[in-house]
Amino acid sequence: MLLTHCAACPEHDAMDAGLAAVLGALAGSTATLGTAICTGWYQRQTARLAARAEHQRQRREPRHDIYRDFISYASNLRDQLDTFKDFDLSPDSVTDETVQRCNDTFKALQGKWIEVGLVGPEDVAVAGKEIEELARFSALAVGRLQWFRDNGYEPRMLTEQSNIEENFGKLVEALDNFISLARTALDDDGSLS
């Protein structure tokens, strides 16, 4: 005898309802699992972005202060060297105080350059090193200018004055370059690296 399926059978209705319940629970679990995965990924991405932003802020703040101080000392030295343009080389024109002030500014700038080198980035450190070297040569030239003046070596005085004027021009350019590179380093939000 042939068994036929009857759509109105209560046994089949119970099976269909059970199958529907299992399939519904499976669909609900899959949706919940998918939502949990997406939510977890989003939370990890958000936390990563927040950590990166905090890291950049923590790097930017000390850099800003170090760059500002370095620029201040370099600007101070630039202003001191500017006084040597068309300078009157009379016996009292280059005093011990002038030489000491130039040396003190160079030493302060040198200390700040070390900090610039430590906080980087590399291109800013290289530009800072150029300024530090110009500052050292300039401080030495001011000291030599005084010595030659005190000892009556006029041709060498004129040479040192010319060296100071040349270093002044180079320092102005190097300082402009440093400021530009420092600004770029401070604006870097880390999104490209």
Disulfide bonds with the S-S distance in Angstrom:
none
